[in-house]
Structures are given as structure tokens and as C-alpha cells.
């Protein structure tokens, strides 16, 4: 069994998980494996295949993890030979028999980049402190089960951005993006800190009282923890990933400058 760390720019994709008629990250990964002749028995997916999680449309990842029965020659660099530039495998690890990339993960960490010149850092930190620890996040997800989680939350100012870091033993559907939305509301002064007590309370909050889902594209799956598993970066794959994502960063920066010119030129 072999596990791979996979980074991707999620903007061109309709999420990680395979879906009919739309491009997804998982489609690209499985297409690449089939191009490599994996599996070699004509099956749809390799034996033991699983992924760490299902990121939503537009969400990116640094440490998405996929594991399956792989031949020894399939290094991250070899994997990349059949992958598009927006998706790069960059590290690998030997995993024990029966390893499952979803169920064996003990912790997941996300980063969210809030463009927040209007956010008060102290109010944001107070909101994150109020959310930290064990709580029932049933009002921050569409899931009916698995809503009790133990959350660690922090933030750091980076110019006009506040970078929120959220870690937990697991996250319910849309939980991260709704936490972000709630924290932004408190940080901007739109909501008081007491709203968090109501959200974490036993009563359901629907309709206008509910918490909306923050946009997906500023969200990154930053880390997934597997006790006893040691990932070894592949130098060739890392260099390939830096080059590919560096080009995409230039494209995005150029697009931002163009849109900025349009905005600034309106008088």
C-alpha cells in the first residue's frame, strides 16, 4: 500500500469527488492512473483506493492524501507525468496493509484566507476562542450525525488578509466554511459574540437565523495527520509542483492587476 500527498488548485474543478459530466480532481487522478496502466486488470479504481476527504468545488489542497495498492515504480514524479499542471503529487509514504486514507486520518487542518481590512483582529480572535474546544456544531452543517467535534482555531494577520487556521479530529459537511462565515460576522461587528452561544446551543437555527456558507475558493486543505506514517517529499515532484503553481500564481496576479485597473479607472 502506498500513500501520496497531492496538492491542487481547486478553482477549475467541481470538487474532489468524481461526478458525472463535470471535471473533478478525483477524475484526473484516476485517469492518470489508468494512463499508467493502474490497475492492470481493467478495474475502475486500484485495490484499496481511498482519499482523505472530499473538498468542495473551488477548494484547494496542499495535503490531500490518496492511498492504494501501487507498483514500486509509481513515484510522485511518475504520477505527475499524466496529471494536469493544476494537480501535483509531491510526497509519498509506505502504508501498512489495510490502511484507509479516510478512516485512518486523526486530524485535518484547513486554512482560510479572509480579505479582511474591515475585520477587527481582536473580535475575530475572541470568536475563534469561543468556538475552540469540544462543541456540537449541528447549526454549522447540513449533516445530521457526527456534529460533535473538538476544534482548535487560530488566526494571523498578513497584510489585508486574516488567515484562519482550523483543526479538528474531523469536519462535518460545510462546517469549515460556515465557521468562517460566523467568525467574519463577529469580526466585522455585524454580529455580537453572543451569537456563537446561540449557534452552539441545542436549538436549531434555520432561515434568517442560520449561518451561510462562506465562498469556497479561499479555502485550502493544509494538512491531514496519520500517526506512524512518514511522508517523504520527492525532490523532482516538489520542483515540478513549485514551477506549475508558480505559473498559476503569476496568471492569477496578472488577472488581479487587470481587474484592479478596471476598478481604479472608474471615475
DOVEXRO-464570 format. One record per residue: x, y, z of N, C-alpha, C in turn. Coordinates in steps of 0.02 Angstrom, whole numbers, always signed. Each point is the difference from the previous one (the first is absolute). Layout:
<sites>
+--------+--------+--------+--------+--------+--------+--------+--------+--------+
:     nX :     nY :     nZ :    caX :    caY :    caZ :     cX :     cY :     cZ :
+--------+--------+--------+--------+--------+--------+--------+--------+--------+
:      X :      Y :      Z :      X :      Y :      Z :      X :      Y :      Z :
...
+--------+--------+--------+--------+--------+--------+--------+--------+--------+
</sites>
This chain:
<sites>
+--------+--------+--------+--------+--------+--------+--------+--------+--------+
:     nX :     nY :     nZ :    caX :    caY :    caZ :     cX :     cY :     cZ :
+--------+--------+--------+--------+--------+--------+--------+--------+--------+
:    +43 :    -59 :     +0 :    -43 :    +59 :     +0 :    +45 :    +62 :     +0 :
:    -20 :    +49 :    -41 :    +40 :    +61 :     -7 :    -47 :    +59 :     +7 :
:    +21 :    +51 :    +40 :    -39 :    +61 :     +9 :    +37 :    +58 :    -34 :
:    -38 :    +45 :    -31 :    +29 :    +57 :    -35 :    -31 :    +65 :    +26 :
:    +42 :    +49 :    +12 :    -23 :    +68 :    +12 :    -12 :    +34 :    -67 :
:    -57 :    +31 :     -7 :    -19 :    +32 :    -63 :    -21 :    +72 :    +14 :
:    +30 :    +47 :    -37 :    -19 :    +70 :     +4 :    -38 :    +18 :    -64 :
:    -49 :    +43 :     +7 :    -36 :    +22 :    -60 :    -32 :    +68 :     +9 :
:     -3 :    +35 :    -57 :    -38 :    +62 :     -5 :    -72 :    -20 :    -17 :
:    -45 :     +9 :    +48 :    -67 :    -25 :     -8 :    -46 :    +43 :    -43 :
:    +23 :    +58 :    -21 :    -45 :    +46 :    -36 :    -30 :    -29 :    -64 :
:    +37 :    -39 :    -40 :    -31 :    -25 :    -62 :    -46 :    -60 :    +10 :
:     -6 :    -26 :    +62 :    -33 :    -64 :    +10 :    -64 :     +7 :    +42 :
:    -45 :    -47 :    -12 :    -63 :     -3 :    +37 :     +8 :    -45 :    +61 :
:    +53 :    +13 :    +38 :    +13 :    -39 :    +60 :    +48 :    -57 :    -13 :
:    +13 :    -38 :    +54 :    +45 :    -57 :     -6 :    -34 :    -61 :    -27 :
:    -56 :    -19 :    +29 :    -32 :    -64 :    -16 :    -27 :     -3 :    -70 :
:     +6 :    -60 :    -30 :    -25 :    -10 :    -68 :    -74 :    +16 :     -6 :
:    -17 :    +33 :    -55 :    -69 :    +16 :    -16 :    -10 :     -9 :    -75 :
:    -61 :    -16 :    -21 :    -12 :     -7 :    -72 :     -1 :    +68 :    -34 :
:    +32 :     +4 :    -57 :     -6 :    +57 :    -47 :    +36 :    +64 :    +22 :
:    +35 :     +1 :    +56 :    +38 :    +60 :    +20 :    +70 :    -22 :    +21 :
:    +51 :    +44 :    -11 :    +68 :    -19 :    +19 :    +11 :     +3 :    +76 :
:    +32 :    -51 :    +26 :    +17 :     -3 :    +71 :    +72 :    -22 :     +7 :
:    +28 :    +13 :    +59 :    +69 :    -19 :    +13 :     +7 :    -76 :     -1 :
:    -47 :    -35 :    +29 :     +5 :    -73 :     +2 :     -3 :    -31 :    -69 :
:    -41 :    +29 :    -44 :     +0 :    -24 :    -70 :    +70 :     +4 :    -30 :
:    +34 :    +57 :    +11 :    +67 :     +9 :    -28 :    +49 :    -51 :    +29 :
:     -4 :    -12 :    +66 :    +45 :    -48 :    +31 :    -11 :    -71 :    -28 :
:    -63 :    -20 :     -4 :    -14 :    -68 :    -24 :    +15 :     -7 :    -74 :
:    -12 :    +53 :    -39 :    +19 :     -2 :    -71 :    +76 :     -7 :     -8 :
:    +37 :    +35 :    +43 :    +73 :     -5 :     -3 :    +23 :    -70 :    +17 :
:    -30 :    -30 :    +50 :    +19 :    -69 :    +18 :    -16 :    -48 :    -56 :
:    -58 :     +7 :    -31 :    -17 :    -44 :    -57 :    +49 :     +9 :    -58 :
:    +22 :    +63 :    -11 :    +50 :    +12 :    -53 :    +66 :    -36 :    +16 :
:    +13 :     -9 :    +65 :    +59 :    -37 :    +21 :    -11 :    -76 :     +1 :
:    -61 :    -22 :    -17 :    -16 :    -71 :     +3 :    -16 :    -25 :    +69 :
:    -24 :    +45 :    +44 :    -18 :    -18 :    +69 :    -74 :    +13 :    +10 :
:    -39 :    -51 :    +21 :    +21 :    -69 :     +8 :     +8 :    -35 :    -68 :
:    +34 :    -56 :     +0 :    +13 :    -34 :    -64 :    -50 :    -54 :    -17 :
:    -55 :     -3 :    +39 :    -51 :    -51 :    -13 :    -64 :    +29 :    -29 :
:     +2 :    +64 :    -20 :    -59 :    +31 :    -30 :    -49 :    +26 :    +50 :
:    +15 :     -5 :    +65 :    -46 :    +26 :    +51 :     -1 :    +77 :     -2 :
:    -53 :    +28 :    +29 :     -9 :    +72 :     -2 :    +49 :    +37 :    +46 :
:    +15 :    -29 :    +58 :    +45 :    +31 :    +48 :    +49 :    -52 :    +26 :
:    +58 :    +21 :    +23 :    +48 :    -48 :    +27 :    -25 :    -31 :    +66 :
:    +24 :    -59 :    +16 :    -19 :    -32 :    +64 :    +19 :    +44 :    +59 :
:    -45 :     +5 :    +49 :    +13 :    +38 :    +60 :     -5 :    +75 :     -7 :
:    -22 :    +24 :    -59 :     +1 :    +72 :    -12 :    -48 :    +37 :    +48 :
:    +25 :    +56 :    +28 :    -41 :    +46 :    +40 :    +37 :    +66 :     +4 :
:    -38 :    +52 :    +14 :    +29 :    +68 :     +7 :    -15 :    +27 :    +69 :
:    +40 :    +49 :    +22 :     -8 :    +27 :    +67 :    -67 :    +35 :     +9 :
:    -25 :    +35 :    -52 :    -62 :    +37 :     +8 :    -26 :    +23 :    -67 :
:    -60 :    +28 :     +2 :    -34 :    +24 :    -59 :     -6 :    +76 :     +2 :
:    +48 :    +35 :    -28 :     -4 :    +72 :     +0 :    -53 :    +24 :    -49 :
:    -31 :    +57 :    +16 :    -54 :    +27 :    -41 :    +27 :    +33 :    -63 :
:    -45 :    +16 :    -45 :    +18 :    +35 :    -62 :    +38 :    +64 :    +16 :
:    +58 :     +9 :    -31 :    +39 :    +61 :     +9 :    +51 :     -3 :    +57 :
:     -7 :    -49 :    +45 :    +47 :     -5 :    +56 :    +65 :    -32 :    -24 :
:    +56 :    +27 :    +24 :    +66 :    -25 :    -18 :    +29 :    -43 :    +56 :
:    +56 :    -32 :    -14 :    +31 :    -43 :    +51 :    +76 :     +1 :     -7 :
:    +33 :     -5 :    +56 :    +71 :    -11 :     +3 :    +14 :    -73 :    +18 :
:    -42 :    -29 :    +41 :    +15 :    -66 :    +28 :    -58 :    -49 :     -7 :
:    -39 :     +6 :    -55 :    -46 :    -54 :    -15 :    +40 :    -65 :     -4 :
:    -28 :    -54 :    +24 :    +36 :    -62 :     +2 :    -41 :    -55 :    -32 :
:    +30 :    -35 :    -47 :    -31 :    -59 :    -31 :    +46 :    -60 :    +11 :
:    -30 :    -57 :    +12 :    +39 :    -61 :    +13 :    -31 :    -58 :    -37 :
:    +41 :    -45 :    -24 :    -23 :    -59 :    -38 :    +58 :    -47 :    -10 :
:    -14 :    -60 :    -25 :    +52 :    -48 :    -17 :    +34 :    +25 :    -63 :
:    +63 :    +22 :     +7 :    +36 :    +30 :    -56 :    +65 :    -39 :    -14 :
:    +20 :     -3 :    -62 :    +65 :    -31 :    -16 :    +58 :    +42 :    +27 :
:    +56 :    -32 :    +12 :    +58 :    +35 :    +29 :    +24 :    +58 :    -43 :
:     -8 :     -5 :    -65 :    +26 :    +52 :    -44 :    -42 :    +64 :     +0 :
:    -60 :     -2 :    +29 :    -43 :    +60 :     -2 :    +22 :    +49 :    +55 :
:    +47 :    +41 :    -16 :    +21 :    +54 :    +44 :    -46 :    +60 :    -11 :
:     +1 :    +50 :    +45 :    -39 :    +60 :    -14 :    +17 :    +32 :    -67 :
:    +65 :     +2 :    -18 :    +20 :    +29 :    -64 :    -30 :    -39 :    -58 :
:     +0 :    -67 :     +5 :    -29 :    -40 :    -53 :    -76 :    +11 :     -4 :
:    -32 :     +5 :    +57 :    -72 :    +15 :     +2 :    -15 :    +65 :    -39 :
:    +42 :    +50 :    +11 :    -12 :    +65 :    -30 :     +5 :     +0 :    -76 :
:    +34 :    -49 :    -28 :     +9 :     -3 :    -72 :    -66 :     -3 :    -37 :
:    -53 :    -23 :    +33 :    -65 :     -5 :    -33 :    -52 :    +46 :    +31 :
:    +23 :    +46 :    +45 :    -47 :    +46 :    +33 :     +5 :    +69 :    -31 :
:    -56 :    +38 :     +1 :     +2 :    +70 :    -23 :    +39 :    +43 :    +49 :
:    +21 :    +59 :    -23 :    +42 :    +43 :    +40 :    -34 :    +24 :    +64 :
:    -66 :     +0 :     +2 :    -36 :    +24 :    +59 :     +1 :    -51 :    +57 :
:    +24 :    -61 :    -14 :     +0 :    -54 :    +50 :    +70 :    -31 :     +1 :
:    +32 :     -1 :    +58 :    +67 :    -27 :     +6 :     +6 :    -45 :    +61 :
:    +20 :    -63 :    -11 :    +23 :    -42 :    +55 :    +70 :    +23 :    +19 :
:    +16 :     +2 :    +65 :    +66 :    +27 :    +19 :    +35 :    -39 :    +55 :
:    -34 :    -47 :    +33 :    +32 :    -40 :    +52 :    -35 :    -68 :     +4 :
:    +36 :    -48 :    +27 :    -28 :    -67 :     +6 :    +20 :    -33 :    +65 :
:    -37 :    -52 :    +19 :    +15 :    -37 :    +61 :    -23 :    -72 :     -9 :
:    +39 :    -46 :    +28 :    -22 :    -70 :     +3 :    -52 :     -5 :    +56 :
:    -56 :    -32 :    -15 :    -54 :     -8 :    +49 :    -10 :    -74 :    +14 :
:    -22 :    -16 :    +61 :    -10 :    -71 :    +17 :    -60 :    -29 :    -37 :
:     -2 :    -65 :     -5 :    -56 :    -34 :    -31 :    -64 :    +19 :    +36 :
:    -53 :    +13 :    -38 :    -63 :    +19 :    +29 :     -7 :    +74 :    +15 :
:    +51 :    +39 :    -15 :     -3 :    +72 :    +12 :    -57 :    +31 :    -40 :
:    -35 :    +47 :    +30 :    -56 :    +34 :    -33 :     +9 :    +75 :     +8 :
:     +9 :    +35 :    -56 :    +17 :    +72 :     +2 :    -54 :    +42 :    +33 :
:    -62 :    -22 :     -1 :    -54 :    +38 :    +32 :     -3 :    -16 :    +75 :
:     -8 :    -63 :    +15 :    -15 :    -20 :    +69 :    +60 :     +3 :    +47 :
:    +61 :     -5 :    -27 :    +59 :     -1 :    +43 :    +27 :    +71 :    +14 :
:    -29 :    +50 :    -30 :    +20 :    +69 :    +15 :    -25 :    +19 :    +69 :
:    +44 :    +28 :    +41 :    -20 :    +19 :    +68 :    -10 :    +75 :     +8 :
:    +23 :    +39 :    -49 :     -8 :    +73 :     +5 :     +5 :    +30 :    -70 :
:    -42 :    +50 :    -11 :     +2 :    +38 :    -63 :     +6 :    +74 :    +16 :
:    +40 :    +35 :    -39 :    +11 :    +72 :    +10 :    -15 :    +37 :    -64 :
:    -39 :    +54 :     +7 :    -18 :    +43 :    -56 :    +24 :    +71 :    +14 :
:    +18 :    +35 :    -54 :    +14 :    +72 :     +3 :    -49 :    +37 :    -45 :
:    -24 :    +56 :    +26 :    -46 :    +42 :    -38 :    +28 :    +70 :     -2 :
:     +4 :    +28 :    -61 :    +29 :    +66 :    -10 :    -56 :    +52 :     -6 :
:    -10 :    +36 :    +55 :    -52 :    +52 :     +2 :    +31 :    +67 :    -21 :
:    -26 :    +29 :    -54 :    +21 :    +68 :    -16 :    -36 :    +45 :    +49 :
:    +37 :    +23 :    +50 :    -35 :    +30 :    +57 :    +26 :    +66 :    +25 :
:     +7 :    +51 :    -43 :    +18 :    +66 :    +26 :    -51 :    +26 :    +50 :
:    -63 :    -20 :     -7 :    -53 :    +24 :    +44 :    -13 :    -45 :    +59 :
:    +40 :    -52 :     +8 :     -9 :    -45 :    +57 :    +43 :    +21 :    +59 :
:    -30 :     -2 :    +59 :    +37 :    +16 :    +60 :    +34 :    -63 :    +26 :
:    +66 :     +1 :     +3 :    +38 :    -60 :    +18 :    -20 :    -26 :    +69 :
:     -9 :    +44 :    +47 :    -17 :    -21 :    +68 :    -69 :    -34 :     +2 :
:    -47 :    +27 :    -37 :    -67 :    -31 :     -2 :     +3 :    -68 :    -34 :
:    +40 :     -5 :    -53 :     +8 :    -65 :    -33 :    +30 :    -51 :    +47 :
:    +52 :    +20 :    +37 :    +32 :    -47 :    +47 :    -47 :    -19 :    +56 :
:    -41 :    +46 :    +23 :    -49 :    -16 :    +52 :    -51 :    -50 :    -26 :
:    -21 :     +8 :    -63 :    -47 :    -47 :    -30 :    +31 :    -69 :     -6 :
:    +63 :     -3 :    -22 :    +34 :    -64 :     -7 :     +9 :    -34 :    +68 :
:    +16 :    +40 :    +51 :     +8 :    -28 :    +68 :    -66 :    -30 :    +24 :
:    -55 :    +33 :    -16 :    -66 :    -25 :    +22 :    -19 :    -65 :    -36 :
:    +28 :    -11 :    -59 :    -15 :    -60 :    -38 :    +48 :    -57 :    +16 :
:    +57 :    +16 :    +30 :    +51 :    -50 :    +14 :    -22 :    -48 :    +55 :
:    +18 :    -64 :     -9 :    -18 :    -52 :    +47 :    -54 :    -45 :    -27 :
:    -26 :    -42 :    +42 :    -53 :    -46 :    -22 :    -67 :    +35 :     -2 :
:    -36 :     -9 :    -54 :    -66 :    +31 :     -7 :    -42 :    -38 :    -50 :
:    -63 :    +14 :     +2 :    -47 :    -30 :    -49 :    -12 :    +52 :    -54 :
:    +26 :    -13 :    -59 :     -2 :    +48 :    -54 :    -58 :    -14 :    -48 :
:    -56 :    -25 :    +28 :    -56 :    -20 :    -42 :    -30 :    +58 :    -39 :
:     +8 :    +61 :    +25 :    -25 :    +59 :    -36 :    +48 :    +26 :    -53 :
:    +56 :    -35 :     -9 :    +49 :    +21 :    -49 :    +12 :    -54 :    -52 :
:    -48 :    -44 :     -9 :     +6 :    -53 :    -50 :    -69 :    -24 :    -20 :
:     -2 :    -32 :    -58 :    -63 :    -32 :    -23 :     -2 :    -73 :    +23 :
:    +53 :    -24 :    +32 :     +1 :    -69 :    +24 :    -45 :     -8 :    +61 :
:    -28 :    -59 :     +6 :    -41 :    -16 :    +59 :    +38 :    -38 :    +53 :
:    +58 :    -28 :    -19 :    +40 :    -39 :    +47 :    +72 :    +25 :     -2 :
:    +38 :    -18 :    +51 :    +71 :    +18 :     +2 :    +12 :    +74 :     +7 :
:    -45 :    +35 :    +35 :     +6 :    +73 :     +6 :    +38 :    +22 :    +62 :
:    +14 :    -46 :    +47 :    +40 :    +17 :    +59 :    +74 :     -8 :    -19 :
:    +37 :    +55 :     +4 :    +70 :     +0 :    -20 :    +41 :    +40 :    +51 :
:    +65 :    -14 :     +1 :    +46 :    +37 :    +42 :    +43 :    +43 :    -46 :
:     -9 :    +66 :     +5 :    +30 :    +47 :    -46 :    +57 :    +40 :    +32 :
:    +54 :     +8 :    -38 :    +52 :    +49 :    +16 :     -2 :    +53 :    -54 :
:     +3 :    +64 :    +20 :     -7 :    +54 :    -48 :    +48 :    +57 :    +17 :
:    +29 :    +29 :    -52 :    +46 :    +56 :    +10 :     -2 :    +44 :    -62 :
:    +31 :    +59 :     +5 :     +4 :    +43 :    -58 :    +64 :    +41 :     +2 :
:    +21 :    +24 :    -58 :    +60 :    +42 :     -5 :    -13 :    +52 :    -53 :
:    +21 :    +61 :    +14 :     -7 :    +55 :    -47 :    +56 :     -2 :    -51 :
:    -17 :     +5 :    -64 :    +49 :     +3 :    -54 :    -22 :    +56 :    -47 :
:    +19 :    +61 :    +16 :    -21 :    +58 :    -39 :    -75 :     +8 :     +2 :
:    -31 :     +3 :    -58 :    -72 :     +8 :     -4 :    -37 :    -65 :    +13 :
:    +36 :    -54 :    +11 :    -31 :    -65 :    +11 :     +5 :    -22 :    +73 :
:    -54 :    -31 :    +23 :     +2 :    -38 :    +63 :     -2 :    -74 :    -20 :
:    +50 :    -37 :    +21 :     +4 :    -71 :    -16 :    -26 :    -39 :    +59 :
:    -57 :    -33 :     -9 :    -29 :    -41 :    +52 :    +24 :    -72 :     -8 :
:    +23 :    -30 :    +55 :    +22 :    -70 :     +0 :    -46 :    -40 :    +45 :
:    -32 :    -50 :    -28 :    -49 :    -41 :    +37 :    +21 :    -73 :     -3 :
:     +7 :    -31 :    +58 :    +19 :    -71 :     +4 :    -50 :    -37 :    +44 :
:    -14 :    -63 :    -20 :    -46 :    -41 :    +40 :    +12 :    -73 :    -17 :
:    -29 :    -42 :    +43 :     +2 :    -72 :    -14 :    -39 :    -17 :    -63 :
:    -42 :    +44 :    -21 :    -39 :     -9 :    -62 :    -47 :    +59 :     -7 :
:    -24 :    +11 :    -61 :    -45 :    +56 :    -13 :    -63 :    -26 :    -35 :
:    -58 :    +22 :    +24 :    -62 :    -16 :    -34 :     -5 :    +41 :    -64 :
:    -48 :    -17 :    -42 :     -8 :    +32 :    -65 :    -12 :    +76 :     +9 :
:    +38 :    +40 :    -36 :     -4 :    +73 :     -1 :    +17 :    +32 :    +67 :
:    +23 :    -39 :    +48 :    +12 :    +27 :    +67 :    +54 :    +54 :     -1 :
:    +55 :    -12 :    -36 :    +54 :    +49 :     -1 :    -24 :    +67 :    -28 :
:    -34 :     -2 :    -57 :    -20 :    +61 :    -33 :    -54 :    +37 :    +39 :
:    -41 :    -35 :    +38 :    -50 :    +34 :    +42 :    +32 :    +29 :    +63 :
:    +51 :    -33 :    +26 :    +38 :    +30 :    +55 :    +31 :    +65 :    -23 :
:    +30 :     +0 :    -59 :    +29 :    +61 :    -27 :    -52 :    +55 :     -6 :
:    -58 :    -17 :    -26 :    -53 :    +50 :     -9 :    -21 :    +29 :    +67 :
:     -6 :    -43 :    +51 :    -19 :    +23 :    +67 :    +54 :    +45 :    +29 :
:    +62 :    -20 :     -6 :    +56 :    +40 :    +27 :     +5 :    +68 :    -35 :
:    -10 :     +0 :    -65 :     +1 :    +64 :    -37 :    -56 :    +46 :    +24 :
:    -58 :    -28 :    +13 :    -56 :    +41 :    +24 :    +16 :    +32 :    +67 :
:    +32 :    -38 :    +44 :    +19 :    +28 :    +65 :    +57 :    +50 :     -9 :
:    +49 :    -17 :    -42 :    +58 :    +42 :    -10 :    -16 :    +67 :    -32 :
:    -53 :     +1 :    -41 :    -20 :    +63 :    -32 :    -47 :    +42 :    +42 :
:    -25 :    -29 :    +55 :    -47 :    +35 :    +42 :    -72 :    -12 :    -20 :
:    -11 :    -38 :    -53 :    -68 :    -15 :    -22 :    -38 :    -40 :    +53 :
:    +36 :    -45 :    +34 :    -29 :    -40 :    +53 :    +40 :     +8 :    +65 :
:    -33 :     -8 :    +55 :    +34 :     +1 :    +64 :    +29 :    -68 :    +17 :
:    +44 :     -1 :    +49 :    +32 :    -62 :    +20 :    -51 :    -49 :    +28 :
:    -56 :    +26 :    +27 :    -51 :    -44 :    +28 :    -33 :    -44 :    -53 :
:     +8 :    +18 :    -64 :    -30 :    -41 :    -53 :    +31 :    -70 :     -1 :
:    +63 :     -5 :    +18 :    +34 :    -65 :     +0 :    -32 :    -46 :    +51 :
:    -20 :    +27 :    +59 :    -34 :    -42 :    +49 :    -65 :    -27 :    -28 :
:    -36 :    +41 :    -38 :    -63 :    -23 :    -30 :    +13 :    -54 :    -53 :
:    +52 :    +11 :    -40 :    +16 :    -48 :    -53 :    +20 :    -67 :    +30 :
:    +38 :     +1 :    +54 :    +22 :    -62 :    +31 :    -52 :    -30 :    +48 :
:    -54 :    +36 :    +10 :    -53 :    -25 :    +45 :    -40 :    -55 :    -32 :
:    -47 :    -28 :    +38 :    -38 :    -59 :    -24 :    -54 :    +16 :    -51 :
:    -23 :    +62 :     -3 :    -55 :    +17 :    -44 :    +24 :     +9 :    -72 :
:    -37 :    -29 :    -48 :    +20 :     +8 :    -70 :    -12 :    +72 :    -23 :
:    +45 :    +25 :    -41 :     -5 :    +67 :    -29 :     -9 :     -7 :    -75 :
:    -59 :    +12 :    -24 :    -14 :     -6 :    -71 :    -19 :    +68 :    -28 :
:     -6 :     +4 :    -66 :    -23 :    +61 :    -33 :    +45 :    +59 :    +15 :
:    -28 :    +58 :    +15 :    +41 :    +60 :    +12 :    +47 :     -7 :    +59 :
:    -16 :    -44 :    +47 :    +42 :     -9 :    +59 :    +59 :    -46 :    -12 :
:     +0 :    -35 :    -57 :    +54 :    -47 :    -15 :    +63 :    +35 :    -23 :
:    +54 :    -40 :     -5 :    +65 :    +27 :    -20 :    +13 :    -19 :    -72 :
:    +13 :    +48 :    -44 :    +13 :    -16 :    -70 :    +69 :    -31 :     -9 :
:    +11 :    -28 :    -59 :    +64 :    -31 :    -17 :    +46 :    +51 :    -33 :
:    +60 :     +8 :    +25 :    +49 :    +47 :    -29 :    +22 :    -27 :    -68 :
:    +25 :    +44 :    -45 :    +25 :    -22 :    -65 :    +54 :    -53 :     +6 :
:     +4 :    -42 :    -51 :    +44 :    -59 :     +3 :    +73 :    +15 :    -19 :
:    +11 :    +44 :    -48 :    +67 :     +6 :    -29 :    +55 :    +23 :    +48 :
:    -14 :    +37 :    +55 :    +55 :    +17 :    +45 :    +19 :    -57 :    +48 :
:    -30 :    -59 :     -7 :    +11 :    -54 :    +48 :    +51 :    -51 :    -27 :
:    +45 :    -21 :    +45 :    +52 :    -49 :    -17 :     +2 :    -55 :    +52 :
:     -2 :    -63 :    -23 :    +13 :    -56 :    +45 :    +75 :     -3 :    +10 :
:    +23 :    +21 :    +59 :    +72 :    +12 :    +11 :    +36 :    -61 :    +26 :
:    -34 :    -44 :    +38 :    +36 :    -57 :    +29 :    -50 :    -54 :    +19 :
:    +22 :    -62 :     -4 :    -38 :    -58 :    +25 :    +50 :    -43 :    +38 :
:    -17 :    -17 :    +62 :    +46 :    -36 :    +44 :    -16 :    -74 :     +2 :
:    +53 :    -40 :    -10 :     -4 :    -73 :     +6 :    +55 :    -23 :    +47 :
:    -16 :    -21 :    +61 :    +52 :    -23 :    +46 :    +40 :    -58 :    -29 :
:    +66 :     +5 :     +6 :    +43 :    -54 :    -23 :    +16 :     +1 :    -74 :
:    -29 :    +46 :    -37 :    +13 :     +4 :    -72 :    +47 :    +59 :    -13 :
:    +55 :    -14 :    -35 :    +50 :    +51 :    -13 :     +4 :    +13 :    -75 :
:    -20 :    +60 :    -21 :     +1 :    +17 :    -71 :    +68 :    +28 :    -20 :
:    +27 :    -26 :    -55 :    +64 :    +21 :    -25 :    -11 :    +42 :    -63 :
:    +18 :    +65 :     +2 :     -7 :    +40 :    -61 :    +44 :    -27 :    -56 :
:    -26 :     +3 :    -60 :    +37 :    -19 :    -60 :    +28 :    +64 :    -30 :
:    +67 :     +9 :     +2 :    +29 :    +64 :    -23 :    -20 :    +19 :    -70 :
:     -2 :    -47 :    -46 :    -20 :    +16 :    -68 :    -73 :    +21 :     -3 :
:    -42 :    -34 :    +38 :    -71 :    +17 :     +0 :    -12 :    +67 :    +34 :
:    +37 :    +15 :    +54 :     -7 :    +64 :    +34 :    +19 :    +57 :    -46 :
:    +55 :     -8 :    -37 :    +21 :    +51 :    -46 :    -51 :    +10 :    -56 :
:    -28 :    -55 :    -25 :    -52 :     +4 :    -50 :    -61 :    +37 :    +26 :
:    -19 :    -14 :    +63 :    -58 :    +33 :    +29 :    +12 :    +74 :    +10 :
:    +59 :    +18 :    +24 :    +16 :    +72 :     +9 :     -3 :    +37 :    -66 :
:    +25 :    -31 :    -52 :     -1 :    +32 :    -66 :    -71 :     +8 :    -25 :
:    -40 :    -54 :     +6 :    -69 :     +2 :    -25 :    -42 :    +50 :    +38 :
:     +4 :     -1 :    +66 :    -40 :    +47 :    +40 :    +27 :    +71 :     -4 :
:    +66 :     +7 :    -11 :    +28 :    +66 :    -10 :    -28 :    +33 :    -62 :
:     -8 :    -38 :    -53 :    -30 :    +27 :    -61 :    -72 :    +20 :    +11 :
:    -36 :    -41 :    +38 :    -70 :    +16 :    +14 :     -5 :    +62 :    +45 :
:    +48 :     +9 :    +45 :     +0 :    +60 :    +43 :    +11 :    +62 :    -43 :
:    +45 :     -4 :    -49 :    +11 :    +58 :    -44 :    -64 :    +15 :    -39 :
:    -33 :    -51 :    -26 :    -62 :    +10 :    -37 :    -53 :    +34 :    +43 :
:     -7 :    -24 :    +62 :    -50 :    +28 :    +46 :    +18 :    +72 :    +19 :
:    +64 :    +13 :    +12 :    +22 :    +68 :    +17 :    -12 :    +48 :    -58 :
:    +14 :    -23 :    -60 :    -12 :    +41 :    -59 :    -74 :    +16 :     -8 :
:    -42 :    -51 :     +9 :    -73 :    +11 :     -5 :    -23 :    +50 :    +52 :
:    +28 :     -4 :    +61 :    -19 :    +47 :    +53 :    +21 :    +71 :    -18 :
:    +58 :     +8 :    -30 :    +22 :    +67 :    -21 :    -46 :    +29 :    -53 :
:    -21 :    -42 :    -47 :    -45 :    +23 :    -53 :    -66 :    +24 :    +29 :
:    -30 :    -41 :    +44 :    -63 :    +18 :    +31 :     +9 :    +62 :    +44 :
:    +58 :     +5 :    +33 :    +14 :    +60 :    +40 :     +2 :    +62 :    -43 :
:    +28 :     -6 :    -60 :     +3 :    +57 :    -46 :    -70 :    +22 :    -19 :
:    -44 :    -50 :    -13 :    -69 :    +17 :    -17 :    -34 :    +36 :    +58 :
:    +11 :    -26 :    +61 :    -32 :    +29 :    +59 :    +26 :    +72 :    +12 :
:    +66 :     +8 :     -2 :    +31 :    +64 :    +14 :    -14 :    +52 :    -54 :
:    -14 :    -24 :    -60 :    -11 :    +46 :    -56 :    -70 :    +28 :     -5 :
:    -45 :    -24 :    +42 :    -69 :    +24 :     -1 :     -5 :    +65 :    +40 :
:    -16 :    +54 :    -33 :     -5 :    +64 :    +34 :    -68 :    +32 :    -12 :
+--------+--------+--------+--------+--------+--------+--------+--------+--------+
</sites>
